[in-house]
Structure formats: structure tokens, C-alpha cells
Amino acid sequence: MKQDALDTAPARLRGERIVAGLLGEKERLICADVLSRAREGKVLVAIGGGIACSAYSGFLRATKDLDLFVLPEDAEKLLKILARAGFEE
């Protein structure tokens, strides 16, 4: 995608396209699963780290992890949701 098209795309779409190019298919599906489960559990999350940096800056930063910020009162809830899905700490 051309940089000028990225500049005019809505921020969410811009981020999704960058992240799609940043992660492999397996990692992208895992991230989508985690975020979907958080949404279904009504846990608000903010994405940080390399993925957020790439999505907001447009500069790709290789990464294979997903950094999430959650409210302190939601941390245990999200850990339980993810543990039930087979994720480990």
C-alpha cells in the first residue's frame, strides 16, 4: 500500500493493514483469537509494544508477541479467559 493511502485511511484500518503485513499468518490468527476473547469477555485492552509502534508509526518493527494493557481489576479475568482457551502464562 502506498504511504499516501496509509495517511488517509482511518487509523484502525491503517493499523490492521500494517499488522497483517508484520505478522505471519499463525501469529495473526493467535492475536485475533486473544483480542476476540477479550472483547467477548468485555475486557478492555490496549495494544502496546512493537505491534502498536508499527501500526501508529507506519514503520515495521519485527515482533512475535502481543503486549496488552488491561485495567488492574480486569487482569485476573483476562488471564482466566485465556487459560480456559489453552493459553499459558
Buried (B, 14 or more C-beta within 10 A) or exposed (E): EEEEEBEEBEEEEBBBBBBEEBBEEEBBEBBEBBBEBBEEBEBEBEBEBBBBBBBEEBEBBEBEEBBBEBEEEBEEBBBEBBEEEEBEE
